[in-house]
Amino acid sequence: MVDQRRKSLRRRYLSLGLGELAAAGAFAAVAVGVVMPRLEGPQDSAALWSALVPLLVVLVQAGVYWLLARDWVEQAPMPARLAALYRVFRVLDIVVLAVGLLGVLIWLPDHFVTAAAIVVTWAFGVVEYVNYFVARLAYPLRRWPFEIGRWRTPQLVRDLNSAR
């Protein structure tokens, strides 16, 4: 029974990890291939990258976390060195988000649609950070209205707390 649960969680973590890495790749590809050519100048590009880099950083960290967690799920606590690294990420990500926001505000485009898209991109990075380091926000769509108010501890934080 425990072995079956572990196999199921390993499959889920593989899906989550690859999904986060694919999302990071998709955001970067759309930014470079679709959005950048439509921007009006280097300041618009700087604003976009200021919003996008924090999001990509959090998504890549999350994807790597899920893939690495497959090794210890249902068997052992998160390795201490990896926990120490993710504790550093937890703080550094706030700095990256703050610097990104500063860049967004400095270089915010005049065009409303472009500015709104850039702000939403940055805000999505904040949502992803909260989802991994503060309170779980991601649930299946049908359960989301019932679960979101419970402010559950994210799996990454539980793993950090149980690290040896």
ZADO-1210 file (C-alpha; in nm, 4 decimals, padded with zeros to 6 digits):
<atoms>
<atom x="00.0000" y="00.0000" z="00.0000" code="MET" pos="1"/>
<atom x="00.2778" y="00.2446" z="00.0947" code="VAL" pos="2"/>
<atom x="00.4751" y="00.1436" z="-00.2154" code="ASP" pos="3"/>
<atom x="00.1711" y="00.2122" z="-00.4343" code="GLN" pos="4"/>
<atom x="00.1236" y="00.5550" z="-00.2726" code="ARG" pos="5"/>
<atom x="00.4920" y="00.6331" z="-00.3306" code="ARG" pos="6"/>
<atom x="00.4650" y="00.5348" z="-00.6960" code="LYS" pos="7"/>
<atom x="00.1571" y="00.7509" z="-00.7344" code="SER" pos="8"/>
<atom x="00.3262" y="01.0497" z="-00.5697" code="LEU" pos="9"/>
<atom x="00.6396" y="01.0018" z="-00.7789" code="ARG" pos="10"/>
<atom x="00.4263" y="01.0132" z="-01.0951" code="ARG" pos="11"/>
<atom x="00.2466" y="01.3232" z="-00.9674" code="ARG" pos="12"/>
<atom x="00.5731" y="01.4947" z="-00.8756" code="TYR" pos="13"/>
<atom x="00.7168" y="01.4112" z="-01.2180" code="LEU" pos="14"/>
<atom x="00.4129" y="01.5698" z="-01.3791" code="SER" pos="15"/>
<atom x="00.4332" y="01.8763" z="-01.1544" code="LEU" pos="16"/>
<atom x="00.8066" y="01.9187" z="-01.2076" code="GLY" pos="17"/>
<atom x="00.7941" y="01.8827" z="-01.5839" code="LEU" pos="18"/>
<atom x="00.4865" y="02.1056" z="-01.5924" code="GLY" pos="19"/>
<atom x="00.6593" y="02.3890" z="-01.4084" code="GLU" pos="20"/>
<atom x="00.9681" y="02.3625" z="-01.6291" code="LEU" pos="21"/>
<atom x="00.7493" y="02.3520" z="-01.9416" code="ALA" pos="22"/>
<atom x="00.5599" y="02.6578" z="-01.8182" code="ALA" pos="23"/>
<atom x="00.8898" y="02.8443" z="-01.7692" code="ALA" pos="24"/>
<atom x="00.9983" y="02.7471" z="-02.1189" code="GLY" pos="25"/>
<atom x="00.6643" y="02.8491" z="-02.2670" code="ALA" pos="26"/>
<atom x="00.6673" y="03.1888" z="-02.0952" code="PHE" pos="27"/>
<atom x="01.0212" y="03.2552" z="-02.2161" code="ALA" pos="28"/>
<atom x="00.9424" y="03.1388" z="-02.5712" code="ALA" pos="29"/>
<atom x="00.6290" y="03.3531" z="-02.5945" code="VAL" pos="30"/>
<atom x="00.8164" y="03.6529" z="-02.4552" code="ALA" pos="31"/>
<atom x="01.1019" y="03.6202" z="-02.7033" code="VAL" pos="32"/>
<atom x="00.9082" y="03.4997" z="-03.0059" code="GLY" pos="33"/>
<atom x="00.5773" y="03.6817" z="-02.9798" code="VAL" pos="34"/>
<atom x="00.5890" y="03.9702" z="-02.7344" code="VAL" pos="35"/>
<atom x="00.9382" y="04.1165" z="-02.7804" code="MET" pos="36"/>
<atom x="00.8980" y="04.1817" z="-03.1552" code="PRO" pos="37"/>
<atom x="00.5828" y="04.3852" z="-03.0794" code="ARG" pos="38"/>
<atom x="00.7387" y="04.6069" z="-02.8136" code="LEU" pos="39"/>
<atom x="00.8277" y="04.9616" z="-02.9048" code="GLU" pos="40"/>
<atom x="01.1752" y="04.9928" z="-02.7633" code="GLY" pos="41"/>
<atom x="01.4411" y="04.8851" z="-02.5174" code="PRO" pos="42"/>
<atom x="01.2555" y="05.0302" z="-02.2191" code="GLN" pos="43"/>
<atom x="00.9499" y="04.8159" z="-02.2945" code="ASP" pos="44"/>
<atom x="01.1790" y="04.5131" z="-02.3257" code="SER" pos="45"/>
<atom x="01.3473" y="04.5976" z="-01.9954" code="ALA" pos="46"/>
<atom x="01.0064" y="04.6165" z="-01.8260" code="ALA" pos="47"/>
<atom x="00.9062" y="04.2811" z="-01.9724" code="LEU" pos="48"/>
<atom x="01.2258" y="04.1112" z="-01.8573" code="TRP" pos="49"/>
<atom x="01.1928" y="04.2750" z="-01.5153" code="SER" pos="50"/>
<atom x="00.8552" y="04.1053" z="-01.4810" code="ALA" pos="51"/>
<atom x="00.9453" y="03.7791" z="-01.6488" code="LEU" pos="52"/>
<atom x="01.2751" y="03.6909" z="-01.4804" code="VAL" pos="53"/>
<atom x="01.1273" y="03.6594" z="-01.1280" code="PRO" pos="54"/>
<atom x="00.8490" y="03.4386" z="-01.2627" code="LEU" pos="55"/>
<atom x="01.0972" y="03.2171" z="-01.4470" code="LEU" pos="56"/>
<atom x="01.3207" y="03.1906" z="-01.1406" code="VAL" pos="57"/>
<atom x="01.0337" y="03.0693" z="-00.9218" code="VAL" pos="58"/>
<atom x="00.8997" y="02.8297" z="-01.1872" code="LEU" pos="59"/>
<atom x="01.2399" y="02.6707" z="-01.2488" code="VAL" pos="60"/>
<atom x="01.3067" y="02.6345" z="-00.8750" code="GLN" pos="61"/>
<atom x="00.9643" y="02.4745" z="-00.8334" code="ALA" pos="62"/>
<atom x="01.0129" y="02.2368" z="-01.1244" code="GLY" pos="63"/>
<atom x="01.3513" y="02.1246" z="-00.9942" code="VAL" pos="64"/>
<atom x="01.2074" y="02.0837" z="-00.6426" code="TYR" pos="65"/>
<atom x="00.9296" y="01.8503" z="-00.7623" code="TRP" pos="66"/>
<atom x="01.1718" y="01.6416" z="-00.9679" code="LEU" pos="67"/>
<atom x="01.4185" y="01.6109" z="-00.6799" code="LEU" pos="68"/>
<atom x="01.1407" y="01.5369" z="-00.4284" code="ALA" pos="69"/>
<atom x="01.0670" y="01.2166" z="-00.6173" code="ARG" pos="70"/>
<atom x="01.3775" y="01.0692" z="-00.4508" code="ASP" pos="71"/>
<atom x="01.2651" y="01.1136" z="-00.0908" code="TRP" pos="72"/>
<atom x="00.8851" y="01.1193" z="-00.1082" code="VAL" pos="73"/>
<atom x="00.7329" y="00.8748" z="00.1413" code="GLU" pos="74"/>
<atom x="01.0810" y="00.7508" z="00.2392" code="GLN" pos="75"/>
<atom x="01.2886" y="01.0197" z="00.4047" code="ALA" pos="76"/>
<atom x="01.2938" y="01.3897" z="00.4883" code="PRO" pos="77"/>
<atom x="01.4275" y="01.6419" z="00.2387" code="MET" pos="78"/>
<atom x="01.8102" y="01.6332" z="00.2415" code="PRO" pos="79"/>
<atom x="01.9532" y="01.9001" z="00.4708" code="ALA" pos="80"/>
<atom x="02.1750" y="02.0660" z="00.2086" code="ARG" pos="81"/>
<atom x="01.8903" y="02.0931" z="-00.0376" code="LEU" pos="82"/>
<atom x="01.6655" y="02.2349" z="00.2359" code="ALA" pos="83"/>
<atom x="01.9325" y="02.4931" z="00.3160" code="ALA" pos="84"/>
<atom x="01.9472" y="02.5907" z="-00.0519" code="LEU" pos="85"/>
<atom x="01.5684" y="02.6301" z="-00.0750" code="TYR" pos="86"/>
<atom x="01.5670" y="02.8367" z="00.2441" code="ARG" pos="87"/>
<atom x="01.8106" y="03.0723" z="00.0697" code="VAL" pos="88"/>
<atom x="01.5864" y="03.0722" z="-00.2402" code="PHE" pos="89"/>
<atom x="01.2927" y="03.1652" z="-00.0185" code="ARG" pos="90"/>
<atom x="01.4686" y="03.4887" z="00.0799" code="VAL" pos="91"/>
<atom x="01.6441" y="03.5601" z="-00.2507" code="LEU" pos="92"/>
<atom x="01.3186" y="03.5218" z="-00.4428" code="ASP" pos="93"/>
<atom x="01.1719" y="03.8118" z="-00.2467" code="ILE" pos="94"/>
<atom x="01.4724" y="04.0215" z="-00.3496" code="VAL" pos="95"/>
<atom x="01.4352" y="03.9117" z="-00.7130" code="VAL" pos="96"/>
<atom x="01.0630" y="03.9968" z="-00.7059" code="LEU" pos="97"/>
<atom x="01.1331" y="04.3381" z="-00.5482" code="ALA" pos="98"/>
<atom x="01.4049" y="04.4219" z="-00.8017" code="VAL" pos="99"/>
<atom x="01.1722" y="04.3025" z="-01.0775" code="GLY" pos="100"/>
<atom x="00.8954" y="04.5289" z="-00.9525" code="LEU" pos="101"/>
<atom x="01.1363" y="04.8201" z="-00.9430" code="LEU" pos="102"/>
<atom x="01.2308" y="04.7528" z="-01.3052" code="GLY" pos="103"/>
<atom x="00.8665" y="04.7222" z="-01.4050" code="VAL" pos="104"/>
<atom x="00.7869" y="05.0569" z="-01.2428" code="LEU" pos="105"/>
<atom x="01.0904" y="05.2333" z="-01.3901" code="ILE" pos="106"/>
<atom x="01.0362" y="05.1077" z="-01.7451" code="TRP" pos="107"/>
<atom x="00.6564" y="05.0617" z="-01.7455" code="LEU" pos="108"/>
<atom x="00.5309" y="05.1199" z="-02.1022" code="PRO" pos="109"/>
<atom x="00.2848" y="05.3965" z="-02.1832" code="ASP" pos="110"/>
<atom x="00.0529" y="05.1604" z="-02.3699" code="HIS" pos="111"/>
<atom x="-00.2112" y="05.0260" z="-02.1337" code="PHE" pos="112"/>
<atom x="-00.2374" y="04.6737" z="-02.2769" code="VAL" pos="113"/>
<atom x="00.1402" y="04.6231" z="-02.2770" code="THR" pos="114"/>
<atom x="00.1749" y="04.7701" z="-01.9281" code="ALA" pos="115"/>
<atom x="-00.1110" y="04.5545" z="-01.7971" code="ALA" pos="116"/>
<atom x="00.0416" y="04.2383" z="-01.9467" code="ALA" pos="117"/>
<atom x="00.3765" y="04.3167" z="-01.7866" code="ILE" pos="118"/>
<atom x="00.2228" y="04.3859" z="-01.4449" code="VAL" pos="119"/>
<atom x="00.0160" y="04.0655" z="-01.4664" code="VAL" pos="120"/>
<atom x="00.3313" y="03.8696" z="-01.5535" code="THR" pos="121"/>
<atom x="00.5103" y="04.0084" z="-01.2487" code="TRP" pos="122"/>
<atom x="00.2048" y="03.9426" z="-01.0291" code="ALA" pos="123"/>
<atom x="00.1956" y="03.5827" z="-01.1509" code="PHE" pos="124"/>
<atom x="00.5507" y="03.5468" z="-01.0223" code="GLY" pos="125"/>
<atom x="00.4296" y="03.6672" z="-00.6826" code="VAL" pos="126"/>
<atom x="00.1405" y="03.4186" z="-00.6913" code="VAL" pos="127"/>
<atom x="00.3818" y="03.1353" z="-00.7721" code="GLU" pos="128"/>
<atom x="00.6113" y="03.2428" z="-00.4884" code="TYR" pos="129"/>
<atom x="00.3179" y="03.2478" z="-00.2447" code="VAL" pos="130"/>
<atom x="00.2013" y="02.9085" z="-00.3728" code="ASN" pos="131"/>
<atom x="00.5393" y="02.7489" z="-00.2982" code="TYR" pos="132"/>
<atom x="00.6637" y="02.9359" z="00.0082" code="PHE" pos="133"/>
<atom x="00.3630" y="03.0826" z="00.1924" code="VAL" pos="134"/>
<atom x="00.0263" y="02.9147" z="00.1346" code="ALA" pos="135"/>
<atom x="-00.0888" y="02.6593" z="-00.1174" code="ARG" pos="136"/>
<atom x="-00.2971" y="02.8279" z="-00.3865" code="LEU" pos="137"/>
<atom x="-00.3076" y="02.5607" z="-00.6566" code="ALA" pos="138"/>
<atom x="-00.5931" y="02.3117" z="-00.6417" code="TYR" pos="139"/>
<atom x="-00.8022" y="02.1302" z="-00.8986" code="PRO" pos="140"/>
<atom x="-01.0575" y="02.3714" z="-01.0426" code="LEU" pos="141"/>
<atom x="-01.3602" y="02.2003" z="-00.8873" code="ARG" pos="142"/>
<atom x="-01.2065" y="02.2008" z="-00.5387" code="ARG" pos="143"/>
<atom x="-01.0455" y="02.5443" z="-00.5605" code="TRP" pos="144"/>
<atom x="-01.3338" y="02.7508" z="-00.4120" code="PRO" pos="145"/>
<atom x="-01.3509" y="02.5163" z="-00.1128" code="PHE" pos="146"/>
<atom x="-00.9774" y="02.4748" z="-00.0508" code="GLU" pos="147"/>
<atom x="-00.8317" y="02.8211" z="-00.1106" code="ILE" pos="148"/>
<atom x="-00.9586" y="02.9685" z="00.2155" code="GLY" pos="149"/>
<atom x="-00.7885" y="02.7005" z="00.4244" code="ARG" pos="150"/>
<atom x="-00.4399" y="02.8485" z="00.3688" code="TRP" pos="151"/>
<atom x="-00.2675" y="02.5112" z="00.3748" code="ARG" pos="152"/>
<atom x="00.1061" y="02.4822" z="00.4078" code="THR" pos="153"/>
<atom x="00.2740" y="02.4143" z="00.0719" code="PRO" pos="154"/>
<atom x="00.4510" y="02.0790" z="00.0306" code="GLN" pos="155"/>
<atom x="00.7851" y="02.2543" z="-00.0169" code="LEU" pos="156"/>
<atom x="00.7497" y="02.4275" z="00.3208" code="VAL" pos="157"/>
<atom x="00.6496" y="02.0988" z="00.4861" code="ARG" pos="158"/>
<atom x="00.9590" y="01.9377" z="00.3343" code="ASP" pos="159"/>
<atom x="01.1759" y="02.2275" z="00.4550" code="LEU" pos="160"/>
<atom x="01.0330" y="02.1887" z="00.8057" code="ASN" pos="161"/>
<atom x="01.1019" y="01.8144" z="00.8122" code="SER" pos="162"/>
<atom x="01.4527" y="01.8304" z="00.6634" code="ALA" pos="163"/>
<atom x="01.7231" y="01.6473" z="00.8505" code="ARG" pos="164"/>
</atoms>
